[in-house]
Amino acid sequence: MKTLITKSGYKIIQILSRRSNVFLLTDGKTNILIDSGPKSERRLLVKRLFELNVNHIDFLILTHTHFDHAENSAFIREKYKAKVI
């Protein structure tokens, strides 16, 4: 997983990078997921979030509604109590 750190201290972590990119933005308190990836990548997505000790997602931002960007959105909303944007 690639990680970048902004000047303000946010981490931008590339969670998935196969068919579509999924990014986690976090300051250690607030977690924002950008896109949720395809259903075929769900296990890897959950595994990587677990490895990062992410047990809640405050916001899920969907860039658009193609399946490879949004197919796990309902799952993420329910499991991590995310508000979907």
PyMOL Python script that loads the backbone (N, CA, C, O; Angstrom):
from pymol import cmd

cmd.read_pdbstr("""\
ATOM      1  N   MET A   1       0.839  -1.174   0.000  1.00  0.00           N
ATOM      2  CA  MET A   1       0.000   0.000   0.000  1.00  0.00           C
ATOM      3  C   MET A   1       0.884   1.238   0.000  1.00  0.00           C
ATOM      4  O   MET A   1       1.791   1.373   0.821  1.00  0.00           O
ATOM      5  N   LYS A   2       0.607   2.119  -0.917  1.00  0.00           N
ATOM      6  CA  LYS A   2       1.336   3.382  -0.979  1.00  0.00           C
ATOM      7  C   LYS A   2       0.739   4.355   0.028  1.00  0.00           C
ATOM      8  O   LYS A   2      -0.479   4.413   0.198  1.00  0.00           O
ATOM      9  N   THR A   3       1.599   5.117   0.693  1.00  0.00           N
ATOM     10  CA  THR A   3       1.142   6.109   1.657  1.00  0.00           C
ATOM     11  C   THR A   3       1.829   7.434   1.400  1.00  0.00           C
ATOM     12  O   THR A   3       3.047   7.503   1.231  1.00  0.00           O
ATOM     13  N   LEU A   4       1.027   8.483   1.375  1.00  0.00           N
ATOM     14  CA  LEU A   4       1.535   9.852   1.282  1.00  0.00           C
ATOM     15  C   LEU A   4       1.057  10.585   2.528  1.00  0.00           C
ATOM     16  O   LEU A   4      -0.006  10.269   3.062  1.00  0.00           O
ATOM     17  N   ILE A   5       1.828  11.556   2.993  1.00  0.00           N
ATOM     18  CA  ILE A   5       1.428  12.360   4.140  1.00  0.00           C
ATOM     19  C   ILE A   5       1.375  13.821   3.710  1.00  0.00           C
ATOM     20  O   ILE A   5       2.341  14.349   3.158  1.00  0.00           O
ATOM     21  N   THR A   6       0.240  14.468   3.966  1.00  0.00           N
ATOM     22  CA  THR A   6       0.064  15.869   3.588  1.00  0.00           C
ATOM     23  C   THR A   6       0.739  16.770   4.620  1.00  0.00           C
ATOM     24  O   THR A   6       1.104  16.321   5.707  1.00  0.00           O
ATOM     25  N   LYS A   7       0.899  18.031   4.273  1.00  0.00           N
ATOM     26  CA  LYS A   7       1.493  18.996   5.198  1.00  0.00           C
ATOM     27  C   LYS A   7       0.671  19.146   6.469  1.00  0.00           C
ATOM     28  O   LYS A   7       1.214  19.442   7.533  1.00  0.00           O
ATOM     29  N   SER A   8      -0.635  18.941   6.359  1.00  0.00           N
ATOM     30  CA  SER A   8      -1.496  19.068   7.535  1.00  0.00           C
ATOM     31  C   SER A   8      -1.563  17.791   8.367  1.00  0.00           C
ATOM     32  O   SER A   8      -2.261  17.749   9.380  1.00  0.00           O
ATOM     33  N   GLY A   9      -0.842  16.748   7.948  1.00  0.00           N
ATOM     34  CA  GLY A   9      -0.759  15.521   8.737  1.00  0.00           C
ATOM     35  C   GLY A   9      -1.692  14.402   8.332  1.00  0.00           C
ATOM     36  O   GLY A   9      -1.657  13.327   8.930  1.00  0.00           O
ATOM     37  N   TYR A  10      -2.526  14.628   7.332  1.00  0.00           N
ATOM     38  CA  TYR A  10      -3.376  13.546   6.848  1.00  0.00           C
ATOM     39  C   TYR A  10      -2.543  12.519   6.089  1.00  0.00           C
ATOM     40  O   TYR A  10      -1.610  12.868   5.366  1.00  0.00           O
ATOM     41  N   LYS A  11      -2.895  11.248   6.265  1.00  0.00           N
ATOM     42  CA  LYS A  11      -2.301  10.181   5.471  1.00  0.00           C
ATOM     43  C   LYS A  11      -3.266   9.857   4.340  1.00  0.00           C
ATOM     44  O   LYS A  11      -4.478   9.784   4.545  1.00  0.00           O
ATOM     45  N   ILE A  12      -2.721   9.665   3.154  1.00  0.00           N
ATOM     46  CA  ILE A  12      -3.483   9.199   1.999  1.00  0.00           C
ATOM     47  C   ILE A  12      -2.907   7.837   1.653  1.00  0.00           C
ATOM     48  O   ILE A  12      -1.762   7.729   1.213  1.00  0.00           O
ATOM     49  N   ILE A  13      -3.702   6.806   1.853  1.00  0.00           N
ATOM     50  CA  ILE A  13      -3.232   5.433   1.683  1.00  0.00           C
ATOM     51  C   ILE A  13      -4.000   4.783   0.539  1.00  0.00           C
ATOM     52  O   ILE A  13      -5.230   4.752   0.544  1.00  0.00           O
ATOM     53  N   GLN A  14      -3.264   4.266  -0.439  1.00  0.00           N
ATOM     54  CA  GLN A  14      -3.901   3.573  -1.558  1.00  0.00           C
ATOM     55  C   GLN A  14      -4.187   2.143  -1.108  1.00  0.00           C
ATOM     56  O   GLN A  14      -3.273   1.329  -0.975  1.00  0.00           O
ATOM     57  N   ILE A  15      -5.462   1.847  -0.875  1.00  0.00           N
ATOM     58  CA  ILE A  15      -5.884   0.543  -0.359  1.00  0.00           C
ATOM     59  C   ILE A  15      -5.948  -0.504  -1.472  1.00  0.00           C
ATOM     60  O   ILE A  15      -5.447  -1.616  -1.311  1.00  0.00           O
ATOM     61  N   LEU A  16      -6.562  -0.148  -2.593  1.00  0.00           N
ATOM     62  CA  LEU A  16      -6.661  -1.034  -3.759  1.00  0.00           C
ATOM     63  C   LEU A  16      -6.149  -0.304  -4.986  1.00  0.00           C
ATOM     64  O   LEU A  16      -6.265   0.917  -5.096  1.00  0.00           O
ATOM     65  N   SER A  17      -5.579  -1.074  -5.911  1.00  0.00           N
ATOM     66  CA  SER A  17      -5.062  -0.439  -7.130  1.00  0.00           C
ATOM     67  C   SER A  17      -5.161  -1.346  -8.347  1.00  0.00           C
ATOM     68  O   SER A  17      -4.400  -1.179  -9.300  1.00  0.00           O
ATOM     69  N   ARG A  18      -6.060  -2.279  -8.333  1.00  0.00           N
ATOM     70  CA  ARG A  18      -6.182  -3.176  -9.484  1.00  0.00           C
ATOM     71  C   ARG A  18      -7.137  -2.591 -10.511  1.00  0.00           C
ATOM     72  O   ARG A  18      -6.743  -1.727 -11.294  1.00  0.00           O
ATOM     73  N   ARG A  19      -8.371  -3.039 -10.522  1.00  0.00           N
ATOM     74  CA  ARG A  19      -9.333  -2.541 -11.510  1.00  0.00           C
ATOM     75  C   ARG A  19      -9.663  -1.070 -11.268  1.00  0.00           C
ATOM     76  O   ARG A  19      -9.857  -0.305 -12.213  1.00  0.00           O
ATOM     77  N   SER A  20      -9.724  -0.685 -10.004  1.00  0.00           N
ATOM     78  CA  SER A  20      -9.958   0.715  -9.661  1.00  0.00           C
ATOM     79  C   SER A  20      -9.180   1.045  -8.393  1.00  0.00           C
ATOM     80  O   SER A  20      -8.824   0.154  -7.622  1.00  0.00           O
ATOM     81  N   ASN A  21      -8.926   2.304  -8.192  1.00  0.00           N
ATOM     82  CA  ASN A  21      -8.205   2.744  -7.003  1.00  0.00           C
ATOM     83  C   ASN A  21      -9.181   3.011  -5.871  1.00  0.00           C
ATOM     84  O   ASN A  21     -10.274   3.535  -6.082  1.00  0.00           O
ATOM     85  N   VAL A  22      -8.768   2.642  -4.669  1.00  0.00           N
ATOM     86  CA  VAL A  22      -9.503   2.968  -3.453  1.00  0.00           C
ATOM     87  C   VAL A  22      -8.496   3.601  -2.510  1.00  0.00           C
ATOM     88  O   VAL A  22      -7.418   3.054  -2.279  1.00  0.00           O
ATOM     89  N   PHE A  23      -8.857   4.765  -1.965  1.00  0.00           N
ATOM     90  CA  PHE A  23      -7.951   5.484  -1.082  1.00  0.00           C
ATOM     91  C   PHE A  23      -8.597   5.701   0.273  1.00  0.00           C
ATOM     92  O   PHE A  23      -9.807   5.898   0.379  1.00  0.00           O
ATOM     93  N   LEU A  24      -7.761   5.662   1.316  1.00  0.00           N
ATOM     94  CA  LEU A  24      -8.179   6.028   2.665  1.00  0.00           C
ATOM     95  C   LEU A  24      -7.467   7.314   3.037  1.00  0.00           C
ATOM     96  O   LEU A  24      -6.242   7.400   2.947  1.00  0.00           O
ATOM     97  N   LEU A  25      -8.230   8.314   3.454  1.00  0.00           N
ATOM     98  CA  LEU A  25      -7.679   9.553   3.992  1.00  0.00           C
ATOM     99  C   LEU A  25      -7.922   9.515   5.491  1.00  0.00           C
ATOM    100  O   LEU A  25      -9.053   9.302   5.927  1.00  0.00           O
ATOM    101  N   THR A  26      -6.885   9.718   6.283  1.00  0.00           N
ATOM    102  CA  THR A  26      -7.056   9.650   7.725  1.00  0.00           C
ATOM    103  C   THR A  26      -6.089  10.563   8.450  1.00  0.00           C
ATOM    104  O   THR A  26      -4.959  10.779   8.013  1.00  0.00           O
ATOM    105  N   ASP A  27      -6.558  11.089   9.561  1.00  0.00           N
ATOM    106  CA  ASP A  27      -5.687  11.838  10.460  1.00  0.00           C
ATOM    107  C   ASP A  27      -5.517  11.069  11.763  1.00  0.00           C
ATOM    108  O   ASP A  27      -5.001  11.606  12.743  1.00  0.00           O
ATOM    109  N   GLY A  28      -5.949   9.818  11.773  1.00  0.00           N
ATOM    110  CA  GLY A  28      -5.886   8.985  12.954  1.00  0.00           C
ATOM    111  C   GLY A  28      -7.191   8.980  13.744  1.00  0.00           C
ATOM    112  O   GLY A  28      -7.411   8.107  14.583  1.00  0.00           O
ATOM    113  N   LYS A  29      -8.049   9.950  13.477  1.00  0.00           N
ATOM    114  CA  LYS A  29      -9.354  10.033  14.138  1.00  0.00           C
ATOM    115  C   LYS A  29     -10.481   9.910  13.119  1.00  0.00           C
ATOM    116  O   LYS A  29     -11.388   9.094  13.281  1.00  0.00           O
ATOM    117  N   THR A  30     -10.418  10.721  12.075  1.00  0.00           N
ATOM    118  CA  THR A  30     -11.425  10.719  11.018  1.00  0.00           C
ATOM    119  C   THR A  30     -10.925   9.879   9.851  1.00  0.00           C
ATOM    120  O   THR A  30      -9.807  10.067   9.372  1.00  0.00           O
ATOM    121  N   ASN A  31     -11.761   8.953   9.398  1.00  0.00           N
ATOM    122  CA  ASN A  31     -11.419   8.091   8.271  1.00  0.00           C
ATOM    123  C   ASN A  31     -12.377   8.360   7.123  1.00  0.00           C
ATOM    124  O   ASN A  31     -13.595   8.302   7.288  1.00  0.00           O
ATOM    125  N   ILE A  32     -11.816   8.655   5.962  1.00  0.00           N
ATOM    126  CA  ILE A  32     -12.596   8.913   4.763  1.00  0.00           C
ATOM    127  C   ILE A  32     -12.127   7.935   3.687  1.00  0.00           C
ATOM    128  O   ILE A  32     -10.948   7.912   3.334  1.00  0.00           O
ATOM    129  N   LEU A  33     -13.039   7.139   3.177  1.00  0.00           N
ATOM    130  CA  LEU A  33     -12.717   6.199   2.112  1.00  0.00           C
ATOM    131  C   LEU A  33     -13.217   6.776   0.796  1.00  0.00           C
ATOM    132  O   LEU A  33     -14.359   7.225   0.702  1.00  0.00           O
ATOM    133  N   ILE A  34     -12.368   6.764  -0.208  1.00  0.00           N
ATOM    134  CA  ILE A  34     -12.751   7.241  -1.535  1.00  0.00           C
ATOM    135  C   ILE A  34     -12.893   6.029  -2.441  1.00  0.00           C
ATOM    136  O   ILE A  34     -11.920   5.349  -2.768  1.00  0.00           O
ATOM    137  N   ASP A  35     -14.128   5.782  -2.833  1.00  0.00           N
ATOM    138  CA  ASP A  35     -14.547   4.628  -3.614  1.00  0.00           C
ATOM    139  C   ASP A  35     -14.461   3.356  -2.770  1.00  0.00           C
ATOM    140  O   ASP A  35     -13.793   3.325  -1.737  1.00  0.00           O
ATOM    141  N   SER A  36     -15.143   2.316  -3.226  1.00  0.00           N
ATOM    142  CA  SER A  36     -15.187   1.080  -2.440  1.00  0.00           C
ATOM    143  C   SER A  36     -14.730  -0.141  -3.221  1.00  0.00           C
ATOM    144  O   SER A  36     -14.621  -1.230  -2.658  1.00  0.00           O
ATOM    145  N   GLY A  37     -14.463   0.024  -4.505  1.00  0.00           N
ATOM    146  CA  GLY A  37     -13.964  -1.075  -5.316  1.00  0.00           C
ATOM    147  C   GLY A  37     -15.037  -2.078  -5.692  1.00  0.00           C
ATOM    148  O   GLY A  37     -16.178  -1.982  -5.238  1.00  0.00           O
ATOM    149  N   PRO A  38     -14.661  -3.055  -6.536  1.00  0.00           N
ATOM    150  CA  PRO A  38     -15.604  -4.086  -6.968  1.00  0.00           C
ATOM    151  C   PRO A  38     -15.768  -5.174  -5.901  1.00  0.00           C
ATOM    152  O   PRO A  38     -14.896  -5.364  -5.053  1.00  0.00           O
ATOM    153  N   LYS A  39     -16.880  -5.872  -5.958  1.00  0.00           N
ATOM    154  CA  LYS A  39     -17.155  -6.948  -4.994  1.00  0.00           C
ATOM    155  C   LYS A  39     -16.050  -8.001  -4.994  1.00  0.00           C
ATOM    156  O   LYS A  39     -15.751  -8.579  -3.950  1.00  0.00           O
ATOM    157  N   SER A  40     -15.451  -8.251  -6.131  1.00  0.00           N
ATOM    158  CA  SER A  40     -14.385  -9.257  -6.220  1.00  0.00           C
ATOM    159  C   SER A  40     -13.153  -8.883  -5.394  1.00  0.00           C
ATOM    160  O   SER A  40     -12.308  -9.739  -5.129  1.00  0.00           O
ATOM    161  N   GLU A  41     -13.039  -7.622  -4.987  1.00  0.00           N
ATOM    162  CA  GLU A  41     -11.904  -7.162  -4.183  1.00  0.00           C
ATOM    163  C   GLU A  41     -12.271  -6.956  -2.711  1.00  0.00           C
ATOM    164  O   GLU A  41     -11.461  -6.446  -1.937  1.00  0.00           O
ATOM    165  N   ARG A  42     -13.483  -7.349  -2.324  1.00  0.00           N
ATOM    166  CA  ARG A  42     -13.959  -7.072  -0.965  1.00  0.00           C
ATOM    167  C   ARG A  42     -13.056  -7.667   0.115  1.00  0.00           C
ATOM    168  O   ARG A  42     -12.720  -6.982   1.081  1.00  0.00           O
ATOM    169  N   ARG A  43     -12.664  -8.918  -0.036  1.00  0.00           N
ATOM    170  CA  ARG A  43     -11.810  -9.552   0.985  1.00  0.00           C
ATOM    171  C   ARG A  43     -10.506  -8.797   1.177  1.00  0.00           C
ATOM    172  O   ARG A  43     -10.071  -8.572   2.306  1.00  0.00           O
ATOM    173  N   LEU A  44      -9.887  -8.408   0.077  1.00  0.00           N
ATOM    174  CA  LEU A  44      -8.624  -7.675   0.159  1.00  0.00           C
ATOM    175  C   LEU A  44      -8.839  -6.303   0.790  1.00  0.00           C
ATOM    176  O   LEU A  44      -8.018  -5.849   1.587  1.00  0.00           O
ATOM    177  N   LEU A  45      -9.925  -5.651   0.441  1.00  0.00           N
ATOM    178  CA  LEU A  45     -10.247  -4.348   1.024  1.00  0.00           C
ATOM    179  C   LEU A  45     -10.388  -4.466   2.545  1.00  0.00           C
ATOM    180  O   LEU A  45      -9.784  -3.690   3.286  1.00  0.00           O
ATOM    181  N   VAL A  46     -11.181  -5.431   3.008  1.00  0.00           N
ATOM    182  CA  VAL A  46     -11.393  -5.623   4.449  1.00  0.00           C
ATOM    183  C   VAL A  46     -10.084  -5.999   5.134  1.00  0.00           C
ATOM    184  O   VAL A  46      -9.798  -5.514   6.229  1.00  0.00           O
ATOM    185  N   LYS A  47      -9.296  -6.849   4.508  1.00  0.00           N
ATOM    186  CA  LYS A  47      -7.998  -7.268   5.072  1.00  0.00           C
ATOM    187  C   LYS A  47      -7.085  -6.059   5.276  1.00  0.00           C
ATOM    188  O   LYS A  47      -6.467  -5.908   6.329  1.00  0.00           O
ATOM    189  N   ARG A  48      -7.009  -5.217   4.276  1.00  0.00           N
ATOM    190  CA  ARG A  48      -6.116  -4.061   4.371  1.00  0.00           C
ATOM    191  C   ARG A  48      -6.621  -3.038   5.384  1.00  0.00           C
ATOM    192  O   ARG A  48      -5.823  -2.435   6.103  1.00  0.00           O
ATOM    193  N   LEU A  49      -7.923  -2.840   5.448  1.00  0.00           N
ATOM    194  CA  LEU A  49      -8.467  -1.945   6.473  1.00  0.00           C
ATOM    195  C   LEU A  49      -8.185  -2.497   7.866  1.00  0.00           C
ATOM    196  O   LEU A  49      -7.862  -1.736   8.778  1.00  0.00           O
ATOM    197  N   PHE A  50      -8.303  -3.813   8.039  1.00  0.00           N
ATOM    198  CA  PHE A  50      -7.989  -4.462   9.312  1.00  0.00           C
ATOM    199  C   PHE A  50      -6.513  -4.267   9.668  1.00  0.00           C
ATOM    200  O   PHE A  50      -6.183  -3.955  10.813  1.00  0.00           O
ATOM    201  N   GLU A  51      -5.628  -4.452   8.686  1.00  0.00           N
ATOM    202  CA  GLU A  51      -4.195  -4.262   8.916  1.00  0.00           C
ATOM    203  C   GLU A  51      -3.867  -2.834   9.352  1.00  0.00           C
ATOM    204  O   GLU A  51      -2.891  -2.606  10.066  1.00  0.00           O
ATOM    205  N   LEU A  52      -4.679  -1.887   8.924  1.00  0.00           N
ATOM    206  CA  LEU A  52      -4.495  -0.480   9.288  1.00  0.00           C
ATOM    207  C   LEU A  52      -5.267  -0.105  10.558  1.00  0.00           C
ATOM    208  O   LEU A  52      -5.316   1.065  10.937  1.00  0.00           O
ATOM    209  N   ASN A  53      -5.868  -1.101  11.209  1.00  0.00           N
ATOM    210  CA  ASN A  53      -6.665  -0.897  12.429  1.00  0.00           C
ATOM    211  C   ASN A  53      -7.834   0.064  12.235  1.00  0.00           C
ATOM    212  O   ASN A  53      -8.182   0.825  13.138  1.00  0.00           O
ATOM    213  N   VAL A  54      -8.434   0.020  11.050  1.00  0.00           N
ATOM    214  CA  VAL A  54      -9.599   0.855  10.767  1.00  0.00           C
ATOM    215  C   VAL A  54     -10.843   0.071  11.174  1.00  0.00           C
ATOM    216  O   VAL A  54     -11.173  -0.943  10.559  1.00  0.00           O
ATOM    217  N   ASN A  55     -11.533   0.546  12.217  1.00  0.00           N
ATOM    218  CA  ASN A  55     -12.753  -0.120  12.661  1.00  0.00           C
ATOM    219  C   ASN A  55     -13.995   0.737  12.436  1.00  0.00           C
ATOM    220  O   ASN A  55     -15.113   0.310  12.725  1.00  0.00           O
ATOM    221  N   HIS A  56     -13.792   1.951  11.916  1.00  0.00           N
ATOM    222  CA  HIS A  56     -14.916   2.789  11.514  1.00  0.00           C
ATOM    223  C   HIS A  56     -14.477   3.663  10.339  1.00  0.00           C
ATOM    224  O   HIS A  56     -13.304   4.010  10.200  1.00  0.00           O
ATOM    225  N   ILE A  57     -15.434   4.000   9.518  1.00  0.00           N
ATOM    226  CA  ILE A  57     -15.205   4.924   8.401  1.00  0.00           C
ATOM    227  C   ILE A  57     -16.275   5.999   8.530  1.00  0.00           C
ATOM    228  O   ILE A  57     -17.471   5.711   8.506  1.00  0.00           O
ATOM    229  N   ASP A  58     -15.830   7.228   8.664  1.00  0.00           N
ATOM    230  CA  ASP A  58     -16.763   8.325   8.858  1.00  0.00           C
ATOM    231  C   ASP A  58     -17.525   8.650   7.576  1.00  0.00           C
ATOM    232  O   ASP A  58     -18.737   8.863   7.599  1.00  0.00           O
ATOM    233  N   PHE A  59     -16.803   8.685   6.468  1.00  0.00           N
ATOM    234  CA  PHE A  59     -17.414   9.036   5.187  1.00  0.00           C
ATOM    235  C   PHE A  59     -16.887   8.134   4.083  1.00  0.00           C
ATOM    236  O   PHE A  59     -15.701   7.806   4.044  1.00  0.00           O
ATOM    237  N   LEU A  60     -17.778   7.739   3.192  1.00  0.00           N
ATOM    238  CA  LEU A  60     -17.413   7.034   1.966  1.00  0.00           C
ATOM    239  C   LEU A  60     -17.789   7.961   0.823  1.00  0.00           C
ATOM    240  O   LEU A  60     -18.966   8.254   0.615  1.00  0.00           O
ATOM    241  N   ILE A  61     -16.800   8.418   0.091  1.00  0.00           N
ATOM    242  CA  ILE A  61     -17.033   9.293  -1.055  1.00  0.00           C
ATOM    243  C   ILE A  61     -16.962   8.441  -2.320  1.00  0.00           C
ATOM    244  O   ILE A  61     -15.956   7.781  -2.577  1.00  0.00           O
ATOM    245  N   LEU A  62     -18.027   8.461  -3.097  1.00  0.00           N
ATOM    246  CA  LEU A  62     -18.063   7.719  -4.357  1.00  0.00           C
ATOM    247  C   LEU A  62     -17.825   8.700  -5.501  1.00  0.00           C
ATOM    248  O   LEU A  62     -18.570   9.666  -5.663  1.00  0.00           O
ATOM    249  N   THR A  63     -16.793   8.450  -6.286  1.00  0.00           N
ATOM    250  CA  THR A  63     -16.478   9.355  -7.391  1.00  0.00           C
ATOM    251  C   THR A  63     -17.481   9.223  -8.526  1.00  0.00           C
ATOM    252  O   THR A  63     -17.786  10.195  -9.217  1.00  0.00           O
ATOM    253  N   HIS A  64     -17.990   8.008  -8.711  1.00  0.00           N
ATOM    254  CA  HIS A  64     -19.058   7.759  -9.677  1.00  0.00           C
ATOM    255  C   HIS A  64     -19.605   6.360  -9.423  1.00  0.00           C
ATOM    256  O   HIS A  64     -19.063   5.619  -8.603  1.00  0.00           O
ATOM    257  N   THR A  65     -20.680   5.996 -10.123  1.00  0.00           N
ATOM    258  CA  THR A  65     -21.407   4.784  -9.760  1.00  0.00           C
ATOM    259  C   THR A  65     -21.067   3.531 -10.568  1.00  0.00           C
ATOM    260  O   THR A  65     -21.830   2.566 -10.530  1.00  0.00           O
ATOM    261  N   HIS A  66     -19.977   3.514 -11.278  1.00  0.00           N
ATOM    262  CA  HIS A  66     -19.584   2.275 -11.952  1.00  0.00           C
ATOM    263  C   HIS A  66     -19.289   1.209 -10.901  1.00  0.00           C
ATOM    264  O   HIS A  66     -18.799   1.518  -9.814  1.00  0.00           O
ATOM    265  N   PHE A  67     -19.593  -0.052 -11.231  1.00  0.00           N
ATOM    266  CA  PHE A  67     -19.455  -1.133 -10.253  1.00  0.00           C
ATOM    267  C   PHE A  67     -18.051  -1.231  -9.677  1.00  0.00           C
ATOM    268  O   PHE A  67     -17.887  -1.567  -8.504  1.00  0.00           O
ATOM    269  N   ASP A  68     -17.043  -0.944 -10.479  1.00  0.00           N
ATOM    270  CA  ASP A  68     -15.673  -1.113  -9.985  1.00  0.00           C
ATOM    271  C   ASP A  68     -15.257   0.002  -9.011  1.00  0.00           C
ATOM    272  O   ASP A  68     -14.165  -0.042  -8.444  1.00  0.00           O
ATOM    273  N   HIS A  69     -16.118   0.982  -8.823  1.00  0.00           N
ATOM    274  CA  HIS A  69     -15.850   2.052  -7.860  1.00  0.00           C
ATOM    275  C   HIS A  69     -16.851   2.044  -6.707  1.00  0.00           C
ATOM    276  O   HIS A  69     -16.560   2.580  -5.638  1.00  0.00           O
ATOM    277  N   ALA A  70     -18.022   1.448  -6.908  1.00  0.00           N
ATOM    278  CA  ALA A  70     -19.090   1.586  -5.917  1.00  0.00           C
ATOM    279  C   ALA A  70     -19.760   0.289  -5.482  1.00  0.00           C
ATOM    280  O   ALA A  70     -20.716   0.334  -4.708  1.00  0.00           O
ATOM    281  N   GLU A  71     -19.298  -0.847  -5.945  1.00  0.00           N
ATOM    282  CA  GLU A  71     -20.022  -2.091  -5.683  1.00  0.00           C
ATOM    283  C   GLU A  71     -20.043  -2.493  -4.204  1.00  0.00           C
ATOM    284  O   GLU A  71     -20.956  -3.201  -3.780  1.00  0.00           O
ATOM    285  N   ASN A  72     -19.077  -2.064  -3.426  1.00  0.00           N
ATOM    286  CA  ASN A  72     -19.032  -2.404  -2.000  1.00  0.00           C
ATOM    287  C   ASN A  72     -19.612  -1.310  -1.109  1.00  0.00           C
ATOM    288  O   ASN A  72     -19.450  -1.361   0.110  1.00  0.00           O
ATOM    289  N   SER A  73     -20.275  -0.336  -1.690  1.00  0.00           N
ATOM    290  CA  SER A  73     -20.719   0.813  -0.896  1.00  0.00           C
ATOM    291  C   SER A  73     -21.722   0.426   0.193  1.00  0.00           C
ATOM    292  O   SER A  73     -21.586   0.894   1.323  1.00  0.00           O
ATOM    293  N   ALA A  74     -22.700  -0.390  -0.093  1.00  0.00           N
ATOM    294  CA  ALA A  74     -23.677  -0.798   0.929  1.00  0.00           C
ATOM    295  C   ALA A  74     -22.981  -1.597   2.037  1.00  0.00           C
ATOM    296  O   ALA A  74     -23.284  -1.420   3.217  1.00  0.00           O
ATOM    297  N   PHE A  75     -22.065  -2.463   1.658  1.00  0.00           N
ATOM    298  CA  PHE A  75     -21.303  -3.244   2.634  1.00  0.00           C
ATOM    299  C   PHE A  75     -20.503  -2.328   3.557  1.00  0.00           C
ATOM    300  O   PHE A  75     -20.521  -2.503   4.775  1.00  0.00           O
ATOM    301  N   ILE A  76     -19.800  -1.350   2.979  1.00  0.00           N
ATOM    302  CA  ILE A  76     -18.990  -0.407   3.764  1.00  0.00           C
ATOM    303  C   ILE A  76     -19.887   0.417   4.681  1.00  0.00           C
ATOM    304  O   ILE A  76     -19.559   0.634   5.848  1.00  0.00           O
ATOM    305  N   ARG A  77     -21.007   0.870   4.156  1.00  0.00           N
ATOM    306  CA  ARG A  77     -21.944   1.664   4.959  1.00  0.00           C
ATOM    307  C   ARG A  77     -22.423   0.880   6.182  1.00  0.00           C
ATOM    308  O   ARG A  77     -22.488   1.426   7.283  1.00  0.00           O
ATOM    309  N   GLU A  78     -22.752  -0.382   5.993  1.00  0.00           N
ATOM    310  CA  GLU A  78     -23.262  -1.197   7.093  1.00  0.00           C
ATOM    311  C   GLU A  78     -22.160  -1.634   8.058  1.00  0.00           C
ATOM    312  O   GLU A  78     -22.319  -1.495   9.271  1.00  0.00           O
ATOM    313  N   LYS A  79     -21.068  -2.149   7.550  1.00  0.00           N
ATOM    314  CA  LYS A  79     -20.006  -2.684   8.410  1.00  0.00           C
ATOM    315  C   LYS A  79     -19.260  -1.598   9.170  1.00  0.00           C
ATOM    316  O   LYS A  79     -18.931  -1.780  10.342  1.00  0.00           O
ATOM    317  N   TYR A  80     -18.993  -0.485   8.528  1.00  0.00           N
ATOM    318  CA  TYR A  80     -18.158   0.551   9.141  1.00  0.00           C
ATOM    319  C   TYR A  80     -18.950   1.795   9.538  1.00  0.00           C
ATOM    320  O   TYR A  80     -18.366   2.794   9.959  1.00  0.00           O
ATOM    321  N   LYS A  81     -20.282   1.738   9.406  1.00  0.00           N
ATOM    322  CA  LYS A  81     -21.171   2.851   9.788  1.00  0.00           C
ATOM    323  C   LYS A  81     -20.828   4.155   9.062  1.00  0.00           C
ATOM    324  O   LYS A  81     -20.900   5.234   9.651  1.00  0.00           O
ATOM    325  N   ALA A  82     -20.459   4.052   7.798  1.00  0.00           N
ATOM    326  CA  ALA A  82     -20.034   5.201   7.006  1.00  0.00           C
ATOM    327  C   ALA A  82     -21.224   5.973   6.453  1.00  0.00           C
ATOM    328  O   ALA A  82     -22.236   5.386   6.070  1.00  0.00           O
ATOM    329  N   LYS A  83     -21.091   7.269   6.415  1.00  0.00           N
ATOM    330  CA  LYS A  83     -22.030   8.119   5.692  1.00  0.00           C
ATOM    331  C   LYS A  83     -21.566   8.175   4.252  1.00  0.00           C
ATOM    332  O   LYS A  83     -20.394   8.451   3.992  1.00  0.00           O
ATOM    333  N   VAL A  84     -22.463   7.918   3.310  1.00  0.00           N
ATOM    334  CA  VAL A  84     -22.093   7.862   1.898  1.00  0.00           C
ATOM    335  C   VAL A  84     -22.328   9.218   1.246  1.00  0.00           C
ATOM    336  O   VAL A  84     -23.397   9.816   1.372  1.00  0.00           O
ATOM    337  N   ILE A  85     -21.304   9.681   0.550  1.00  0.00           N
ATOM    338  CA  ILE A  85     -21.369  10.955  -0.166  1.00  0.00           C
ATOM    339  C   ILE A  85     -21.211  10.665  -1.648  1.00  0.00           C
ATOM    340  O   ILE A  85     -21.233  11.587  -2.463  1.00  0.00           O
TER     341      ILE A  85
END
""", "prot")
cmd.dss("prot")
cmd.show_as("cartoon", "prot")
cmd.util.cbc("prot")
cmd.orient("prot")
